[in-house]
Amino acid sequence: MSKIHFIGGEKGGVGKSVVSRLLAQYCIDKTLPFTVVDADRSHGAMARFYSDFTKTGDLDRFETTDHIMQLALDLDQRVIVDLPAQSDRFVRKWMEQNGIVELAAESSVPLVFWHVMDSGRDSIVLLQGLFNTYGSTVNYCIVKNLGRGGDFSAFENSDARKQAEQFNATILTLDELHEPTMQKIDTLNASFWSAANNAKVGLGLIERHRVKVWLRNAYKEFERAGA
């Protein structure tokens, strides 16, 4: 069964593309068919790291945004959409004016909105905005990114947390990968698999093992979410 994963959070710098890369690597390692739509034209991370699986997307034009839905209709696969910051208005316009939520329901294609968040107040407010827009018509996966903050108590005590429970949202925790290791991976333009398994990429044995542990923990969280 196809499923569309919108990896967002509205806010820049919260780790949306890292989560998209992780989800792509998860699909590869689990031999799950998938296609990535890289809608973030600011840096094109998915086209850079997973070019064999990636198509570019332009949220400004229905002709190209329609491809997101069409990919899910044409093949049984996961469609991973790496959204840029401040893209909610474009996605909402596309969905509202084209009845995408209704079409997805009729076609048995679940829509999953991933809200990647840091520990700041802005992420909580933006999550409430997401709930206000779509209510119970879509699925939600909330990612507390420890690489962007260690104290999520403000979220845990918020009304948004209560709303998440009402909407049966899955709440995941993404561990932080050692920053110098992540920087080296990005500098080398390496996939996470290469970083963890290919000594020729340039990471040392301990660094590669560190990436393996990080991937393993992330995959456990993804499995809880039914990714």
FIBA-125531 format. One record per residue (C-alpha): residue in one letter; x, y, z. Coordinates in nm, 3 decimals. Layout:
// FIBA-125531
SITE  code        u        v        w
SITE     a        X        Y        Z
...
//
This chain:
// FIBA-125531
SITE  code        u        v        w
SITE     m    0.000    0.000    0.000
SITE     s    0.127    0.346   -0.088
SITE     k    0.181    0.610    0.176
SITE     i    0.287    0.974    0.147
SITE     h    0.520    1.116    0.409
SITE     f    0.543    1.496    0.422
SITE     i    0.858    1.574    0.621
SITE     g    0.814    1.926    0.754
SITE     g    0.809    2.147    1.056
SITE     e    0.779    2.490    0.893
SITE     k    1.077    2.619    1.088
SITE     g    1.424    2.626    0.933
SITE     g    1.712    2.442    1.094
SITE     v    1.514    2.181    1.288
SITE     g    1.650    1.884    1.092
SITE     k    1.380    1.813    0.832
SITE     s    1.624    1.700    0.565
SITE     v    1.813    1.480    0.812
SITE     v    1.487    1.301    0.893
SITE     s    1.413    1.269    0.520
SITE     r    1.756    1.120    0.461
SITE     l    1.707    0.879    0.750
SITE     l    1.369    0.770    0.620
SITE     a    1.513    0.715    0.272
SITE     q    1.797    0.507    0.415
SITE     y    1.546    0.313    0.625
SITE     c    1.350    0.224    0.311
SITE     i    1.667    0.115    0.134
SITE     d    1.786   -0.101    0.422
SITE     k    1.440   -0.257    0.466
SITE     t    1.398   -0.306    0.088
SITE     l    1.082   -0.096    0.084
SITE     p    0.996    0.065   -0.252
SITE     f    1.002    0.444   -0.234
SITE     t    1.055    0.768   -0.420
SITE     v    1.174    1.096   -0.275
SITE     v    1.037    1.432   -0.387
SITE     d    1.290    1.700   -0.299
SITE     a    1.080    2.014   -0.265
SITE     d    1.348    2.210   -0.079
SITE     r    1.517    2.408   -0.353
SITE     s    1.730    2.599   -0.102
SITE     h    1.986    2.318   -0.070
SITE     g    1.850    2.005   -0.244
SITE     a    1.982    1.766    0.019
SITE     m    1.793    1.464   -0.107
SITE     a    1.909    1.508   -0.465
SITE     r    2.260    1.542   -0.327
SITE     f    2.266    1.233   -0.104
SITE     y    2.006    1.000   -0.264
SITE     s    1.998    1.111   -0.626
SITE     d    1.904    0.766   -0.762
SITE     f    1.575    0.778   -0.571
SITE     t    1.494    1.148   -0.594
SITE     k    1.277    1.368   -0.813
SITE     t    1.271    1.745   -0.776
SITE     g    0.947    1.916   -0.679
SITE     d    0.814    2.268   -0.710
SITE     l    0.539    2.351   -0.462
SITE     d    0.457    2.673   -0.647
SITE     r    0.298    2.487   -0.939
SITE     f    0.015    2.233   -0.926
SITE     e    0.156    2.062   -1.236
SITE     t    0.458    1.949   -1.039
SITE     t    0.297    1.913   -0.696
SITE     d    0.043    1.676   -0.852
SITE     h    0.332    1.434   -0.910
SITE     i    0.346    1.369   -0.537
SITE     m    0.001    1.214   -0.543
SITE     q    0.050    1.053   -0.882
SITE     l    0.360    0.868   -0.763
SITE     a    0.154    0.708   -0.486
SITE     l   -0.129    0.622   -0.726
SITE     d    0.092    0.470   -0.995
SITE     l    0.290    0.232   -0.773
SITE     d    0.264    0.079   -0.429
SITE     q    0.542    0.273   -0.264
SITE     r    0.632    0.525   -0.001
SITE     v    0.659    0.881   -0.127
SITE     i    0.888    1.091    0.092
SITE     v    0.846    1.466    0.046
SITE     d    1.127    1.679    0.188
SITE     l    0.954    2.011    0.253
SITE     p    1.132    2.345    0.284
SITE     a    1.073    2.586    0.568
SITE     q    0.761    2.801    0.543
SITE     s    0.599    2.574    0.286
SITE     d    0.272    2.505    0.468
SITE     r    0.076    2.764    0.272
SITE     f    0.176    2.603   -0.060
SITE     v    0.091    2.250    0.052
SITE     r   -0.237    2.367    0.206
SITE     k   -0.338    2.552   -0.111
SITE     w   -0.264    2.246   -0.325
SITE     m   -0.458    2.017   -0.096
SITE     e   -0.758    2.244   -0.048
SITE     q   -0.804    2.346   -0.411
SITE     n   -0.760    1.993   -0.545
SITE     g   -0.932    1.788   -0.274
SITE     i   -0.615    1.589   -0.210
SITE     v   -0.720    1.465    0.135
SITE     e   -1.045    1.332   -0.011
SITE     l   -0.869    1.174   -0.309
SITE     a   -0.612    1.010   -0.083
SITE     a   -0.887    0.864    0.136
SITE     e   -1.076    0.730   -0.167
SITE     s   -0.754    0.579   -0.301
SITE     s   -0.649    0.429    0.036
SITE     v   -0.329    0.633    0.042
SITE     p   -0.250    0.748    0.399
SITE     l   -0.110    1.099    0.432
SITE     v    0.142    1.139    0.713
SITE     f    0.261    1.482    0.822
SITE     w    0.593    1.464    1.004
SITE     h    0.654    1.763    1.228
SITE     v    1.026    1.783    1.305
SITE     m    1.077    2.011    1.601
SITE     d    1.342    2.169    1.815
SITE     s    1.286    2.251    2.182
SITE     g    1.175    2.609    2.116
SITE     r    0.834    2.764    2.155
SITE     d    0.801    2.830    1.781
SITE     s    0.789    2.460    1.701
SITE     i    0.501    2.412    1.943
SITE     v    0.302    2.701    1.793
SITE     l    0.363    2.571    1.441
SITE     l    0.247    2.224    1.541
SITE     q   -0.078    2.370    1.672
SITE     g   -0.118    2.544    1.337
SITE     l   -0.076    2.210    1.159
SITE     f   -0.343    2.052    1.379
SITE     n   -0.576    2.347    1.316
SITE     t   -0.535    2.308    0.940
SITE     y   -0.589    1.933    0.899
SITE     g   -0.752    1.814    1.221
SITE     s   -0.825    1.443    1.215
SITE     t   -0.818    1.412    0.834
SITE     v   -0.449    1.311    0.816
SITE     n   -0.193    1.122    1.024
SITE     y    0.080    1.288    1.230
SITE     c    0.429    1.192    1.334
SITE     i    0.606    1.432    1.570
SITE     v    0.985    1.413    1.591
SITE     k    1.161    1.556    1.894
SITE     n    1.506    1.616    1.748
SITE     l    1.764    1.597    2.027
SITE     g    2.016    1.738    1.784
SITE     r    1.823    2.064    1.806
SITE     g    1.755    2.079    2.179
SITE     g    1.770    1.857    2.483
SITE     d    1.476    1.982    2.689
SITE     f    1.131    1.923    2.540
SITE     s    0.943    1.978    2.865
SITE     a    0.767    2.284    2.718
SITE     f    0.617    2.061    2.449
SITE     e    0.533    1.781    2.691
SITE     n    0.337    2.026    2.907
SITE     s    0.167    2.207    2.619
SITE     d   -0.182    2.199    2.474
SITE     a   -0.022    2.080    2.150
SITE     r    0.089    1.764    2.331
SITE     k   -0.269    1.703    2.443
SITE     q   -0.392    1.760    2.088
SITE     a   -0.135    1.512    1.962
SITE     e   -0.290    1.247    2.184
SITE     q   -0.639    1.335    2.061
SITE     f   -0.526    1.287    1.701
SITE     n   -0.337    0.963    1.781
SITE     a   -0.013    1.121    1.667
SITE     t    0.304    0.917    1.696
SITE     i    0.575    1.095    1.893
SITE     l    0.933    0.994    1.818
SITE     t    1.267    1.091    1.965
SITE     l    1.563    1.128    1.732
SITE     d    1.900    1.098    1.902
SITE     e    2.174    1.347    1.824
SITE     l    2.458    1.225    1.605
SITE     h    2.798    1.353    1.714
SITE     e    2.824    1.688    1.533
SITE     p    3.177    1.646    1.390
SITE     t    3.073    1.308    1.251
SITE     m    2.765    1.456    1.087
SITE     q    2.970    1.741    0.944
SITE     k    3.216    1.492    0.797
SITE     i    2.933    1.291    0.638
SITE     d    2.790    1.606    0.481
SITE     t    3.130    1.725    0.358
SITE     l    3.190    1.387    0.195
SITE     n    2.842    1.385    0.034
SITE     a    2.796    1.036    0.175
SITE     s    2.476    0.843    0.225
SITE     f    2.421    0.720    0.576
SITE     w    2.481    0.362    0.458
SITE     s    2.819    0.457    0.312
SITE     a    2.908    0.648    0.626
SITE     a    2.831    0.344    0.840
SITE     n    2.976    0.070    0.622
SITE     n    3.228    0.196    0.368
SITE     a    3.574    0.256    0.510
SITE     k    3.677    0.423    0.184
SITE     v    3.438    0.710    0.253
SITE     g    3.678    0.843    0.514
SITE     l    3.522    0.776    0.853
SITE     g    3.717    0.583    1.111
SITE     l    3.601    0.256    1.263
SITE     i    3.459    0.417    1.578
SITE     e    3.285    0.686    1.373
SITE     r    3.128    0.424    1.146
SITE     h    3.009    0.227    1.445
SITE     r    2.866    0.547    1.596
SITE     v    2.661    0.600    1.280
SITE     k    2.539    0.238    1.290
SITE     v    2.415    0.279    1.646
SITE     w    2.245    0.607    1.556
SITE     l    2.073    0.447    1.256
SITE     r    1.963    0.148    1.460
SITE     n    1.801    0.370    1.722
SITE     a    1.631    0.583    1.457
SITE     y    1.497    0.274    1.281
SITE     k    1.341    0.150    1.606
SITE     e    1.154    0.478    1.629
SITE     f    1.044    0.458    1.265
SITE     e    0.912    0.106    1.320
SITE     r    0.703    0.234    1.611
SITE     a    0.554    0.486    1.372
SITE     g    0.477    0.224    1.109
SITE     a    0.694    0.406    0.860
//
